[in-house]
C-alpha cells in the first residue's frame, strides 16, 4: 500500500495528538498494523522513497545476445509457425 502525505498526517495525528493505539489506528483507517507501526515511529516518511535499483542477475548480456540472435534468425527465415517469442 502506498501511503500518501494525507494518510501519513492522519496516522501521526491519531498517534501523537489523540493517543490512539496502533491497533486502533489500523482498524479505523483499514490499513495493516505493520504500516501504522512504521509511520508511528516517525523513522519513515512517504515523501522519501528508496530509489529502485535492481539489476537483473538472470538475464546477462550474453543471454540477451543469444535471444536477439534467435529472433533475428527467425525473422530472416520468414517462418510464421515455428518462430521464437520473447
N, C-alpha and C positions, 0 to 999 in steps of 0.2 A: 504494500500500500504506500502510495506517495502522500506524504503529509505536507500540505501547503502552509503558508505562513499563518492564515486564519485559524486553522486547526491547531497548529503549534501554540498560538496565543491562547486558545481555549484551554488546552491541556495545562499550560503553565499557570493560567489564571485559576483554574479549578484546584490545582495542586497547592499553589502558594497562597492565594488570597482566600479561597473558600475552605481550604484544609481538607479537601476530599481525598479519599484513599485512591491508590492507583487502580484497584479493582472497581471501585465505584465510577471512576472516570471512564474506564474501558467499557463498562456496562452502559453508561449514559451515552457515550459517543459511538458505541458499536465498533470499536477497534480492539486489537489484541492488547493484552496486558504487557507483553514484551515491548510493543511500540510505545505505549504510555510510559513504561519504566524508562526507556531510552530517552524520551524527551523530558520527563520529570527531573531527571538528574541534571539536565542542562548541559551535558557534555556534547550533545548533538543538536545541531540546528538545521532546519530544512534547506536553507539557502546555501549551505556549504556541503557540497557533494564531492565525493571522491571521483576523480576522472576515471573513466572506463578504459583500462589499458590491458586488455587480454590479448596475448599473442598466441595464435593457434599453433599448438605443438604437433598436431597430426598432419596438417597439410603443409608440407615443406615446398620449397621452390622446385625440387626435383619432381615431386608428385604433381605439382601444377604443370610443369613442362610435359610430363607424360600424358596427363589428361588432355592438355591442349593439342598435343601431337595426335592422340586418338581422334579427337573431334575434327582436326584438320584433315586427317586421313579419310574419315567418313565423308566429309564434305567433298573431297577430291574424287572419291569413288562414286558418289551420287546415289548410293543405295538408300531407299526410303525405309524399308522394314528392318534392316539389320544395322542400324546406326546406334552409336553410344549416346547417352544423355548425361548431362552433368547435374 
